[in-house]
Amino acid sequence: TYQLDELYYDPASVDPEKLYNAALAGVREEFGSHGVDWKYEKIEGTATRYGASQKFLGEYSRAKALKANLTGIGERDLIFAAADSMLDSLNRSHTYFIYPKWHARRVSAYDLEKFVGIGVVIEALDEGMVFLSRICKRGPADRAGLRENDQLLAVDDIPVTADLEQLSNRVRGNLGTKVKITVQRGPEKKDFLVDRNYVSPEYGNGWIERDGEFQWCVLELAGFNDVSMSSISGAAHEVGLFRGKADGLIIDLRGNPGGQLELVKKLMEWFLPLQTEAFYTESKKDGRVSFITTDLPKFNEPIVVLIDGNSGSGSEIFSGVMQETGRAVIVGKKSAGAIEVGNKIDGIGFDAEAVITTQQIYTAGGKNFEGIGVSPDHEVARTKEDVLAGRDPYLDKAKEILRKRCGK
């Protein structure tokens, strides 16, 4: 609660009774997981955070007394359950508790650092098909011979289900171990034994494509950090994007979870006119702060941006601003709706951490995509037939739109 008072973007909006009742509900759930029915008196009728906290402490002391007579449950478990439930009750995408056992996974996702796995992105279609939508270049899966659009049939001979979180955990595993991946590729069923190792995502990649006189560039950006921006900047210069080598540009932000807001600003300045008010943030510390471009754009030709349900945070504000200003057409699926700025904090104890929302982000027109997502101008759905044929309908649609906008 001290951290929320200090860092949360709008601490005045937090209802202390709701906060502490959520903490007590988490404690009750923890007892319940051990087969113990613990009841608590709901906190009501308090006017202040202090009053609510005092009532909470009274109920929590009863929980500790009960815990002292039980085996298999410690106060650490109660603290974690209370903190997790308390933060979860705020229902913010960038406010959550990080258990120590989740530390490596959640920190790597938050900071976009390397992680242990085989280097694939798994997706499921409405028809029930599960397939590999992305393969990390030079990662373990790539070296083993797995390809994009391989239909995933089994992991270690266990048939796959549409529960992607459970499936991803089974694929990821521990460093130095192997996993057997069974896929359907065309008419063939294939088995691959893949080493689990450190994977560094391919943050930035770019290339030029041609069709007769029509020439366009594709830039893939997997996250907004120093590595990604260095990679994509290098790729853009290498293919001559800023030297008139392309009639148009496709920016692929599918699966991009976001990252550093300062780097989102840099990317915007490549494409938006000078002195464009792109977006503004609101926070407890600084109030409302607008971002207005200060450089001349590097590229002025038509742009299409690709997003999907895994495009979050920085990729959402970028695509939302590009859409609102009319600078780009957005193609794909509605984005994740996780468009906040969060600070990671430690010092909670027991090696636990948390992330707290410190800023809300709005487009210059006042749009906030938190919990809503960016809706594409042209929605695209990948079908079973697309996967079996090895097609990418997102890119196909983007190329079609770009050709029309370029008059080619």
C-alpha positions as CSV (number, residue, x, y, z in Angstrom):
1,T,0.0,0.0,0.0
2,Y,2.9,2.4,0.6
3,Q,4.2,1.6,-2.9
4,L,0.8,2.2,-4.4
5,D,0.5,5.6,-2.6
6,E,3.9,6.6,-3.9
7,L,3.9,5.2,-7.4
8,Y,0.3,4.4,-8.6
9,Y,-0.8,6.7,-11.4
10,D,-3.9,7.8,-9.5
11,P,-3.8,6.7,-5.8
12,A,-6.9,8.7,-5.1
13,S,-8.9,6.3,-7.2
14,V,-8.0,3.3,-5.0
15,D,-10.7,2.2,-2.7
16,P,-9.0,1.2,0.6
17,E,-11.9,-1.1,1.6
18,K,-11.8,-2.9,-1.8
19,L,-8.0,-3.2,-1.6
20,Y,-7.9,-4.8,1.9
21,N,-10.9,-7.0,1.3
22,A,-9.2,-8.3,-1.8
23,A,-6.1,-9.1,0.4
24,L,-8.3,-11.0,2.9
25,A,-10.0,-12.9,0.1
26,G,-6.5,-13.9,-1.1
27,V,-5.6,-15.2,2.4
28,R,-8.9,-17.1,2.5
29,E,-8.2,-18.7,-0.9
30,E,-4.7,-19.7,0.3
31,F,-6.2,-21.5,3.3
32,G,-8.8,-23.1,1.1
33,S,-6.0,-24.6,-1.1
34,H,-4.9,-26.4,2.0
35,G,-8.4,-27.6,2.8
36,V,-9.0,-25.1,5.6
37,D,-12.2,-23.0,5.7
38,W,-11.1,-19.6,7.1
39,K,-13.8,-17.0,7.4
40,Y,-13.2,-13.2,7.8
41,E,-15.2,-10.2,8.6
42,K,-15.6,-8.0,5.6
43,I,-14.2,-4.5,6.0
44,E,-17.0,-1.9,5.6
45,G,-17.8,1.6,6.8
46,T,-14.3,3.0,7.1
47,A,-13.6,6.5,5.8
48,T,-9.8,6.3,5.6
49,R,-6.9,4.1,4.4
50,Y,-5.7,4.0,8.0
51,G,-9.1,2.8,9.3
52,A,-9.3,0.1,6.7
53,S,-5.7,-1.0,7.4
54,Q,-6.4,-1.4,11.1
55,K,-9.4,-3.6,10.4
56,F,-7.3,-5.6,8.0
57,L,-4.5,-6.1,10.6
58,G,-7.1,-7.3,13.1
59,E,-8.4,-9.9,10.6
60,Y,-4.9,-10.9,9.5
61,S,-3.8,-11.5,13.1
62,R,-6.6,-14.1,13.4
63,A,-5.3,-15.7,10.2
64,K,-1.8,-15.9,11.6
65,A,-3.1,-17.5,14.8
66,L,-4.9,-20.1,12.7
67,K,-1.8,-20.7,10.6
68,A,0.3,-21.3,13.7
69,N,-1.7,-24.4,14.4
70,L,-1.4,-25.8,10.9
71,T,1.4,-27.6,9.0
72,G,2.2,-27.1,5.4
73,I,1.4,-23.4,5.3
74,G,3.7,-20.5,6.3
75,E,3.2,-16.8,6.8
76,R,5.1,-16.3,3.5
77,D,2.3,-18.1,1.7
78,L,-0.3,-15.8,3.4
79,I,1.7,-12.6,2.5
80,F,2.1,-13.6,-1.1
81,A,-1.6,-14.5,-1.4
82,A,-2.7,-11.2,0.1
83,A,-0.3,-9.1,-2.0
84,D,-1.2,-11.0,-5.2
85,S,-5.0,-10.6,-4.7
86,M,-4.7,-7.0,-3.6
87,L,-2.8,-5.9,-6.7
88,D,-5.0,-8.1,-9.0
89,S,-8.1,-6.3,-7.6
90,L,-7.0,-3.1,-9.3
91,N,-7.5,-4.8,-12.7
92,R,-4.6,-3.0,-14.4
93,S,-2.4,-4.7,-17.1
94,H,0.8,-3.3,-15.6
95,T,0.0,-3.8,-11.9
96,Y,0.7,-7.3,-10.7
97,F,2.6,-9.4,-8.1
98,I,5.6,-11.5,-9.1
99,Y,6.1,-14.7,-7.1
100,P,9.7,-15.8,-6.8
101,K,9.0,-19.0,-8.8
102,W,7.7,-16.8,-11.7
103,H,10.6,-14.4,-11.4
104,A,12.7,-15.6,-14.4
105,R,9.7,-15.8,-16.7
106,R,8.0,-12.6,-15.7
107,V,11.2,-10.5,-15.5
108,S,12.3,-11.7,-19.0
109,A,8.8,-10.8,-20.4
110,Y,8.9,-7.4,-18.7
111,D,12.5,-6.5,-19.6
112,L,12.6,-8.3,-22.9
113,E,15.8,-10.1,-22.0
114,K,16.8,-13.6,-23.1
115,F,14.9,-16.5,-21.8
116,V,15.1,-20.3,-21.7
117,G,13.1,-22.1,-24.3
118,I,13.3,-23.3,-27.9
119,G,12.4,-20.1,-29.7
120,V,8.9,-20.5,-31.1
121,V,5.6,-18.6,-30.9
122,I,2.6,-20.9,-30.6
123,E,-0.9,-19.9,-31.8
124,A,-4.3,-21.7,-31.8
125,L,-7.0,-21.2,-34.4
126,D,-10.8,-21.3,-33.7
127,E,-10.9,-24.6,-35.6
128,G,-8.7,-26.1,-32.8
129,M,-5.5,-26.2,-34.9
130,V,-2.3,-25.3,-32.9
131,F,0.7,-24.2,-35.0
132,L,4.0,-22.5,-34.9
133,S,3.4,-18.9,-36.1
134,R,7.0,-17.6,-35.5
135,I,10.4,-19.3,-35.3
136,C,13.2,-17.3,-33.7
137,K,16.1,-17.1,-36.2
138,R,19.2,-19.0,-35.1
139,G,17.3,-20.3,-32.0
140,P,17.1,-24.0,-31.0
141,A,13.9,-24.7,-33.0
142,D,15.3,-23.1,-36.1
143,R,18.6,-25.1,-35.8
144,A,16.6,-28.3,-35.3
145,G,14.6,-27.7,-38.5
146,L,11.2,-26.5,-37.3
147,R,9.4,-24.1,-39.6
148,E,6.7,-21.5,-39.4
149,N,3.2,-22.9,-40.1
150,D,4.2,-26.4,-38.8
151,Q,1.1,-27.8,-37.2
152,L,1.9,-28.8,-33.6
153,L,0.6,-32.3,-32.8
154,A,2.4,-33.4,-29.6
155,V,5.1,-32.4,-27.1
156,D,7.0,-35.3,-25.6
157,D,4.4,-37.6,-27.1
158,I,1.6,-35.8,-25.2
159,P,-1.1,-34.6,-27.6
160,V,-1.5,-30.8,-27.7
161,T,-4.5,-28.9,-26.5
162,A,-5.7,-25.3,-27.1
163,D,-4.5,-24.3,-23.6
164,L,-1.6,-22.3,-24.8
165,E,-0.2,-21.3,-21.4
166,Q,0.0,-24.9,-20.3
167,L,1.4,-25.9,-23.7
168,S,4.1,-23.2,-23.6
169,N,5.2,-24.2,-20.2
170,R,5.6,-27.8,-21.4
171,V,7.6,-26.7,-24.4
172,R,9.8,-24.2,-22.4
173,G,11.1,-26.5,-19.7
174,N,14.6,-26.3,-18.0
175,L,17.9,-25.2,-19.4
176,G,20.0,-28.1,-20.9
177,T,17.1,-30.5,-21.4
178,K,15.6,-31.7,-24.6
179,V,12.0,-31.8,-25.8
180,K,10.4,-33.9,-28.5
181,I,8.2,-31.8,-30.8
182,T,5.9,-33.6,-33.2
183,V,4.4,-31.6,-36.1
184,Q,2.4,-32.1,-39.3
185,R,4.1,-30.5,-42.3
186,G,2.1,-31.0,-45.5
187,P,1.4,-34.7,-45.8
188,E,4.3,-35.6,-43.5
189,K,4.3,-36.2,-39.8
190,K,7.7,-35.2,-38.4
191,D,9.5,-35.5,-35.0
192,F,12.2,-33.1,-33.8
193,L,14.4,-33.4,-30.7
194,V,15.1,-29.9,-29.7
195,D,17.6,-28.6,-27.1
196,R,16.2,-26.1,-24.6
197,N,18.6,-23.2,-24.4
198,Y,18.8,-19.4,-23.9
199,V,16.9,-17.6,-26.6
200,S,17.4,-14.0,-27.5
201,P,14.5,-12.8,-29.6
202,E,15.2,-11.4,-33.0
203,Y,14.3,-7.9,-32.0
204,G,14.7,-6.1,-35.3
205,N,14.8,-7.4,-38.9
206,G,14.2,-5.8,-42.3
207,W,14.3,-6.6,-46.0
208,I,13.2,-5.3,-49.4
209,E,10.7,-7.1,-51.6
210,R,9.9,-6.4,-55.3
211,D,7.1,-7.2,-57.7
212,G,7.9,-5.7,-61.1
213,E,8.4,-1.9,-60.6
214,F,6.7,-2.0,-57.1
215,Q,9.3,-2.2,-54.3
216,W,8.5,-2.2,-50.6
217,C,10.3,-2.7,-47.3
218,V,9.2,-4.9,-44.4
219,L,10.5,-4.1,-40.9
220,E,9.9,-6.7,-38.1
221,L,10.1,-5.3,-34.5
222,A,9.7,-7.8,-31.6
223,G,10.1,-5.3,-28.8
224,F,11.1,-1.7,-27.8
225,N,14.5,-1.8,-26.1
226,D,18.0,-0.7,-27.0
227,V,18.8,-3.9,-28.8
228,S,15.6,-3.8,-30.9
229,M,16.0,-0.2,-32.0
230,S,19.6,-0.7,-32.9
231,S,18.7,-3.8,-34.9
232,I,15.8,-2.2,-36.8
233,S,17.8,1.1,-37.4
234,G,20.6,-1.0,-38.9
235,A,18.2,-3.0,-41.0
236,A,16.5,0.2,-42.3
237,H,19.8,1.8,-43.3
238,E,21.1,-1.4,-44.8
239,V,18.1,-1.8,-47.2
240,G,18.1,1.9,-48.0
241,L,14.7,2.7,-46.5
242,F,15.6,6.3,-45.8
243,R,17.3,6.8,-49.2
244,G,14.2,6.4,-51.4
245,K,14.7,2.6,-52.0
246,A,11.1,1.7,-51.1
247,D,7.7,2.8,-52.5
248,G,6.1,1.9,-49.2
249,L,6.7,0.2,-45.8
250,I,5.2,-2.6,-43.8
251,I,5.9,-2.5,-40.0
252,D,5.3,-5.9,-38.4
253,L,4.4,-5.5,-34.7
254,R,2.7,-8.9,-34.3
255,G,3.7,-10.4,-30.9
256,N,5.5,-7.2,-29.9
257,P,4.8,-6.7,-26.1
258,G,6.1,-3.2,-25.9
259,G,9.1,-1.9,-23.9
260,Q,10.6,1.5,-23.3
261,L,8.4,4.4,-24.1
262,E,11.3,6.6,-25.1
263,L,12.1,4.2,-27.9
264,V,8.5,4.2,-29.1
265,K,8.9,8.0,-29.4
266,K,12.0,7.6,-31.5
267,L,10.2,5.3,-33.9
268,M,7.3,7.7,-34.2
269,E,9.7,10.5,-35.2
270,W,10.9,8.5,-38.1
271,F,7.5,8.8,-39.7
272,L,5.4,11.7,-38.2
273,P,5.6,15.3,-39.4
274,L,7.5,17.8,-37.3
275,Q,5.6,19.3,-34.3
276,T,2.9,16.6,-34.3
277,E,1.3,16.0,-30.9
278,A,1.4,12.2,-30.8
279,F,0.2,11.3,-27.3
280,Y,0.2,12.4,-23.7
281,T,0.8,10.6,-20.4
282,E,-0.9,11.2,-17.0
283,S,0.8,10.3,-13.7
284,K,0.7,11.3,-10.1
285,K,4.2,12.7,-10.2
286,D,4.1,14.8,-13.4
287,G,0.4,15.2,-14.2
288,R,-0.2,15.5,-18.0
289,V,2.8,15.5,-20.3
290,S,2.5,15.7,-24.1
291,F,4.9,14.2,-26.6
292,I,5.4,16.4,-29.6
293,T,7.7,15.4,-32.4
294,T,10.9,17.5,-32.7
295,D,12.6,16.0,-35.8
296,L,11.8,15.9,-39.4
297,P,10.5,12.5,-40.6
298,K,13.0,10.1,-42.3
299,F,10.3,8.4,-44.4
300,N,7.2,9.9,-46.0
301,E,5.8,7.2,-48.2
302,P,2.7,5.0,-47.4
303,I,2.9,2.7,-44.4
304,V,0.9,-0.4,-43.2
305,V,1.3,-1.6,-39.6
306,L,0.6,-5.2,-38.6
307,I,-0.8,-6.1,-35.1
308,D,-2.4,-9.0,-33.4
309,G,-3.7,-10.0,-30.0
310,N,-0.2,-10.2,-28.6
311,S,0.8,-6.7,-29.6
312,G,0.8,-4.7,-26.4
313,S,1.8,-1.5,-24.6
314,G,4.3,0.4,-26.8
315,S,3.3,-1.4,-30.0
316,E,-0.3,-0.3,-29.3
317,I,0.4,3.3,-28.7
318,F,2.6,3.4,-31.8
319,S,-0.1,1.8,-34.0
320,G,-2.9,3.8,-32.4
321,V,-1.1,7.1,-33.0
322,M,-0.2,6.1,-36.6
323,Q,-3.8,5.3,-37.2
324,E,-5.3,8.4,-35.5
325,T,-2.9,10.7,-37.5
326,G,-3.7,9.0,-40.7
327,R,-0.1,8.1,-41.2
328,A,-0.6,4.4,-41.5
329,V,-3.3,1.8,-42.2
330,I,-3.5,-0.9,-39.4
331,V,-4.0,-4.5,-40.5
332,G,-4.5,-7.7,-38.4
333,K,-6.4,-8.4,-35.1
334,K,-7.3,-6.2,-32.2
335,S,-4.3,-5.7,-29.9
336,A,-3.9,-6.8,-26.3
337,G,-5.3,-3.7,-24.6
338,A,-2.4,-3.4,-22.2
339,I,-1.3,0.2,-22.8
340,E,0.2,1.5,-19.6
341,V,3.6,2.3,-18.1
342,G,4.6,0.2,-15.2
343,N,7.5,0.3,-12.7
344,K,9.0,-2.9,-11.3
345,I,9.7,-2.7,-7.6
346,D,11.5,-5.0,-5.2
347,G,12.0,-4.8,-1.4
348,I,8.7,-6.6,-0.8
349,G,10.5,-9.5,0.9
350,F,11.1,-13.2,0.2
351,D,12.6,-12.3,-3.2
352,A,9.2,-11.3,-4.5
353,E,8.6,-8.3,-6.8
354,A,5.7,-6.4,-8.3
355,V,4.9,-4.1,-11.1
356,I,2.8,-1.0,-10.5
357,T,1.1,1.2,-13.1
358,T,2.8,4.7,-13.0
359,Q,1.4,6.3,-16.1
360,Q,-1.7,6.1,-18.3
361,I,-1.2,6.9,-22.0
362,Y,-3.7,8.6,-24.3
363,T,-3.5,9.5,-28.0
364,A,-3.6,13.3,-28.7
365,G,-7.3,12.8,-29.5
366,G,-7.9,11.4,-26.0
367,K,-8.1,7.7,-26.8
368,N,-6.9,5.2,-24.2
369,F,-6.6,1.6,-25.3
370,E,-6.2,0.0,-21.9
371,G,-8.6,-3.0,-21.6
372,I,-9.9,-2.2,-25.1
373,G,-7.0,-2.6,-27.6
374,V,-6.4,-1.0,-31.0
375,S,-8.9,-2.1,-33.6
376,P,-7.4,-2.6,-37.1
377,D,-8.7,-0.8,-40.1
378,H,-8.7,-4.2,-41.9
379,E,-9.2,-7.3,-39.8
380,V,-7.4,-10.4,-40.8
381,A,-8.0,-14.0,-39.6
382,R,-5.6,-16.8,-40.3
383,T,-7.4,-20.0,-41.3
384,K,-6.5,-23.6,-41.2
385,E,-6.1,-23.5,-45.0
386,D,-3.6,-20.6,-44.6
387,V,-1.5,-22.7,-42.2
388,L,-1.6,-25.8,-44.4
389,A,-0.6,-23.8,-47.4
390,G,2.1,-21.9,-45.6
391,R,0.4,-18.5,-46.3
392,D,0.7,-15.4,-44.2
393,P,-2.7,-13.6,-44.7
394,Y,-1.5,-10.6,-42.6
395,L,1.4,-9.8,-45.0
396,D,-0.7,-10.7,-48.0
397,K,-3.3,-8.1,-47.0
398,A,-0.7,-5.5,-46.1
399,K,0.9,-5.8,-49.5
400,E,-2.4,-5.5,-51.3
401,I,-3.2,-2.3,-49.4
402,L,0.2,-0.9,-49.8
403,R,0.2,-1.4,-53.5
404,K,-3.1,0.5,-53.8
405,R,-1.8,3.4,-51.6
406,C,1.4,3.6,-53.7
407,G,-0.6,3.7,-56.9
408,K,1.2,0.6,-58.2
